[in-house]
Amino acid sequence: MKSGDLLLEKLASELRLDALRIAAEERNKLYKYWRVLCER
């Protein structure tokens, strides 16, 4: 395995983790917003 491949693999996994984290944050925001709307 070339070092470039390893670097790309590492980058890809980090991007995937970032995407998951961002998606979770967005979902939490929507959930809170939804709860506020429902409580009115």
N, CA, C and O of each residue as an XYZ file, in Angstrom:
160
protein
N       0.848     -1.201      0.000
C       0.000      0.000      0.000
C       0.884      1.252      0.000
O       1.822      1.368      0.789
N       0.569      2.164     -0.884
C       1.340      3.410     -0.942
C       0.894      4.356      0.164
O      -0.235      4.282      0.649
N       1.807      5.252      0.556
C       1.480      6.184      1.643
C       0.364      7.148      1.223
O      -0.416      7.600      2.062
N       0.291      7.460     -0.064
C      -0.770      8.339     -0.550
C      -2.147      7.723     -0.333
O      -3.103      8.411      0.028
N      -2.230      6.405     -0.561
C      -3.505      5.708     -0.361
C      -3.912      5.767      1.107
O      -5.080      5.965      1.441
N      -2.920      5.588      1.970
C      -3.194      5.606      3.406
C      -3.704      6.976      3.832
O      -4.626      7.088      4.639
N      -3.090      8.011      3.278
C      -3.478      9.386      3.601
C      -4.921      9.651      3.152
O      -5.714     10.248      3.881
N      -5.239      9.193      1.938
C      -6.595      9.382      1.425
C      -7.608      8.647      2.290
O      -8.701      9.147      2.556
N      -7.228      7.458      2.722
C      -8.107      6.645      3.565
C      -8.381      7.361      4.887
O      -9.515      7.398      5.365
N      -7.328      7.924      5.465
C      -7.446      8.647      6.729
C      -8.344      9.873      6.550
O      -9.215     10.146      7.376
N      -8.118     10.600      5.465
C      -8.900     11.795      5.170
C     -10.376     11.442      4.987
O     -11.260     12.124      5.505
N     -10.622     10.374      4.249
C     -11.996      9.951      3.985
C     -12.721      9.596      5.279
O     -13.884      9.958      5.459
N     -12.039      8.889      6.181
C     -12.693      8.495      7.421
C     -12.950      9.712      8.306
O     -13.965      9.770      9.000
N     -12.039     10.680      8.283
C     -12.245     11.896      9.074
C     -13.410     12.712      8.527
O     -14.201     13.266      9.290
N     -13.511     12.783      7.196
C     -14.619     13.517      6.577
C     -15.944     12.850      6.917
O     -16.950     13.518      7.153
N     -15.925     11.509      6.939
C     -17.133     10.763      7.255
C     -17.564     11.068      8.697
O     -18.748     11.268      8.970
N     -16.594     11.100      9.609
C     -16.901     11.400     11.008
C     -17.457     12.815     11.143
O     -18.414     13.043     11.884
N     -16.852     13.768     10.421
C     -17.333     15.149     10.450
C     -18.768     15.219      9.948
O     -19.610     15.888     10.548
N     -19.043     14.532      8.857
C     -20.390     14.549      8.273
C     -21.408     13.974      9.251
O     -22.514     14.498      9.381
N     -21.030     12.889      9.943
C     -21.935     12.277     10.908
C     -22.197     13.222     12.079
O     -23.323     13.339     12.561
N     -21.136     13.893     12.524
C     -21.263     14.802     13.660
C     -22.169     15.981     13.299
O     -23.037     16.374     14.078
N     -21.952     16.532     12.111
C     -22.757     17.662     11.647
C     -24.225     17.245     11.481
O     -25.135     17.987     11.849
N     -24.437     16.063     10.929
C     -25.804     15.571     10.734
C     -26.503     15.413     12.082
O     -27.686     15.727     12.211
N     -25.772     14.927     13.085
C     -26.351     14.743     14.419
C     -26.721     16.094     15.035
O     -27.770     16.229     15.665
N     -25.851     17.091     14.849
C     -26.138     18.424     15.385
C     -27.374     19.024     14.727
O     -28.224     19.607     15.400
N     -27.466     18.876     13.407
C     -28.621     19.403     12.679
C     -29.902     18.726     13.146
O     -30.932     19.379     13.313
N     -29.834     17.416     13.354
C     -30.998     16.656     13.784
C     -31.439     17.135     15.169
O     -32.634     17.253     15.440
N     -30.467     17.408     16.043
C     -30.796     17.897     17.383
C     -31.486     19.256     17.322
O     -32.443     19.514     18.052
N     -30.987     20.121     16.440
C     -31.597     21.450     16.286
C     -33.043     21.320     15.811
O     -33.944     21.971     16.340
N     -33.250     20.467     14.801
C     -34.595     20.274     14.268
C     -35.523     19.703     15.322
O     -36.683     20.102     15.426
N     -35.002     18.762     16.107
C     -35.797     18.123     17.144
C     -36.243     19.136     18.198
O     -37.401     19.142     18.616
N     -35.307     19.995     18.623
C     -35.640     21.021     19.614
C     -36.683     21.983     19.050
O     -37.634     22.352     19.738
N     -36.498     22.384     17.798
C     -37.407     23.300     17.131
C     -38.810     22.689     17.051
O     -39.813     23.358     17.301
N     -38.851     21.403     16.696
C     -40.103     20.676     16.568
C     -40.823     20.601     17.908
O     -42.039     20.784     17.976
N     -40.057     20.327     18.992
C     -40.652     20.252     20.326
C     -41.252     21.587     20.727
O     -42.341     21.636     21.298
N     -40.536     22.681     20.426
C     -41.030     24.015     20.757
C     -42.343     24.283     20.012
O     -43.291     24.824     20.581
N     -42.381     23.901     18.749
C     -43.608     24.108     17.965
C     -44.770     23.297     18.537
O     -45.900     23.781     18.598
N     -44.491     22.081     18.949
C     -45.547     21.201     19.460
C     -46.070     21.643     20.820
O     -47.222     21.376     21.160
N     -45.231     22.318     21.597
C     -45.645     22.727     22.938
C     -46.540     23.960     22.939
O     -47.145     24.285     23.961
N     -46.629     24.646     21.806
C     -47.447     25.853     21.751
C     -48.923     25.552     21.863
O     -49.744     26.468     21.834
